[in-house]
Amino acid sequence: MNELIIKDLHVAVEDKSILNGVNLIVRSGEVHAIMGPNGTGKSTLASAIMGDPVYTITKGSVTLDGKDVLEMEVHERAKAGLFLAMQYPAEVTGVTNSEFMRAAIRALNNDQNMPIYEFITKYENQIEALKMDKSLAHRYLNEGFSGGEKKRNEILQLKMIKPKIAILDEIDSGLDIDALRVVGNNINEMVSDQFGCILITHYQRVLDYIKPTYVHIMINGKIVLTGKEELIKKIDEQGYEWLKEELNLEFDGE
């Protein structure tokens, strides 16, 4: 079993505090959905865990299977088993999708190439599972992709790399209902004693397809409430305003 432990995590950008004591434990076999108003720190949490230099860790710890994540370089975090599907995937001119994927797998496996036949078979099988255009392998990474294609492509990378813990930031962005169902089914199939994930989202609809083990509400850079599926329904019906009174909070929810 794999275990990501986030303890009392405080994060700032320049002099502005964004995260104010996040505590979270994510184990393989679990899906943790993080919801909350815009600007409350959800994407900051993802970026800080993966080592984005824009963010400064001012307090707290992050460990993966007992190893100090915050002491690792970005590539070392990926090699240790962390994966981030970004809200806005970058485009890379001159590098095809398949070249990028093969290089990523080699880098994560001590510069050992996956045998070409094994790679092609696995790659084509996953493209089919995600109902993607087969020409994708020969196109430059994310260049000219629609929003939905970029999101499916990140799930393709996820399935090829097979990390221990994935952080999926707004993966429903740009997906229509049919595409969301395909992506959701593929993520659900990955959840096992070898894989768990954090799913950051604003909307309930993605959670119709990816069933969370726990739902966490983040307000003012902290997780203020944890529940299960019934919490999703309440948020969908009432938004976040009821939290002001119930938990005696002040925040600028959108």
N, C-alpha and C positions, 0 to 999 in steps of 0.2 A: 504494500500500500504506500502511495505517495502522499505527502502532507506539506502544504504551504501554510505557514503561520505568519500572520501580520499582527504585530503587537505594538499598540500605542504609537502608531505611525503619524508623524507630523511632517508636512511638506509645505515649502514656501516657494514662491516665484519672486525673485528680488526681495523686497521687504514685505510682500503680501502673503499672509498665511492662507493656505488653501485647504489642507487636511489638518484636522485638529484632534488626532487621537483615534485612528481607525484600528479596530480589532476584528480579526477575521481568521478563521481556520477553514481551509478547503482541502478535502481529502479526495483521493481518486474514488470514482464511483458516484461523485456528487456534482450537482449543478447548482451554483449559487447565483441567483439573479440579484443585481443591484439596481435599484430604481431611485428616483428622486428628481426634484426640480432642476432646471437648467442652472449651471454655474455652481453646483453644490460640491463638485470635486470628484465625480465618478470617473471621468476620463483622466484626470490628474492621477488618480490611484493607479490606473493601468500604466500610464507613462512612467510614473515614478518606480514602479516595480521593475519595469524593463530597463531602467537606467537612462532615461532621457535627460541630457545635461541641463535642460532648461529648468528642471526642478531640483530644489535643494532639500535633502532630508535633514531636518533639524532635530529630530528625536525619534526613537523607536527602532524596531527591527523587523526584518523580513527574512525568514529562513525557508529553505526547501529541503525536506528530508534531513533536517538538522544542519545544513550548510548555510552560511551567511551570504545571502543573495546580494546585500548592499556592498559587500567587499569585492564583488565580481565585476569585470568589464561586461559591456553589453553582449558581446559574442559568447562570453562564458555563461551568462544567464541562459541564453538560448541552448547552449551545449548541455547545461545542467538539466534542461527539460522544460523551460518556460517558453511560451509562444504568445505573441500578441497579434490579433487580427485588428487592424487599425480602422478607425472610422472613415479615414480618407486615405486609402492605399496610394503609395507613390507610383509614378510612371517612370520606367527606366528605358531610355532609348538605346538601341544597339545590342540589347541582351534579350534573347527570346525567352518565352515562358519556360520552355523545357530546359534550356541551358541554365537559367536561374535555379530551377528546381534541382537539377542534378548537382550543381555547385553547392547548394545549401545542404543537401543530403551528405555530400562528401565532407563538407566542413564540420558537420555535426558528428561524423563518424571517423574522426582522426585521419582525415585526408584519404580515406578508403572509398573508392568508387563502388557504387552498387553495380553489379554486372548489367551491361547494357540491355540484354534481353529481359532481365527481371525488371529493370526500370521501365522500359517501354510497356511491358505487359501491365504492370501496376498502374502506371500513369494513364494508359488508355482505359483501364477498368474504372478508375476513379472519375475520369472525364465522363464516362458513360453514366456512372452512378449519379453524378451531379447534373446530367442532361445538358452538357456543355457542347459547343461547337468543336469538332475535332481539329479544326484549323488553328485553334488556340495555341497549340504547342509551338507553332512557327511564327507567332506574332510577338512583337516586343512587349515586355512585361507591363501590363496594364495600359499600354498606349493605345488610345482609340477605343478602349473598353467602355461599355455602358456602366452605370453605377451597379446594376445587377450583376454584370459579368465580373466586375472587380470583386464583389462580395463572394460570388461562387468561387472565384479563383483563390481567394484567401482560404476558403474551406478546402479546396483542392490541396493547397500547400499544407494545411493542417493535417489532412489525411495521409499525405505522403510522408511528412516528417514524424508524425506520431509523438508529440511531446507528452510530458507527464501532466502538466497543468496548462491550460490555455486560458487566455483572457480575451474575450470577444467583445469588442467595443462597437455598439450600434450596428450589429451585423444585419439588422432588418432594413437599414437605410438603403433606399433605391430598389428594393425587392418588391415585386408584385406578389399576389397571394400564391400563385402557382410556384414561383421561385422560392418563396419563403417556406412553403411546404417541403420542397426538395431539400433545401439547406437544413431545415429543422430535422428532417428524417435522418440525414447524414450525420448530424451532430449527435442525435440521440443514439445512433448505432455505435458511436465511438465510446460513449460513457461506459466505463468498465473498471475493474480493479487495477487497471494500468493508466486510467485517464479520468481527470476531472476538469471542471472549468468554472470560470467566473464569467457571467453574461451581463454586460452593462446595457441597459435599455431604458427608453422613456415610455414605451408603449406596451400594453398588454398583449397585442396580437402575436408577437414573436413567442410569447409564453404559452400560446395555444398549441404550438408545434414543438417547442423544446420545454419539457416538463421540469421545472426546478425542484430541487430537494429543499432548498430554503430560499426565501425572499427577504432581502434586506433593504430598508429605506435609509438613504443617506441624506442628511440635512446639515448644512453648515460644516461640511467636511468631517462629519462623524456618522457612523451607523447608529441610528436612534431607535430602530425597531426591527425585529426579525420575526418572520412568521412563515406560513406555507401558502398554498394556493389561494386560500380564502382572503389573504391580504391583497393579492393581485386584484381580485374582484372589487374590493373596497376602494382601492386606489382608482380603478377604472371608473367607478361610479361617482366617487366623491372628490377625486383629486387629492391634494396634500394639505388643503386648508384645515381639515379637521385635526391634523396633528398639532396645530398651534395651541388649541385648547386642551386636547387630551394629554399632550406631553409638555405643555407649558413652554412652547418654543416660539422664537421669533425668527422669521426668515422671509426672504424675498422670493417666494416660489413663483413660477411662471405657468 
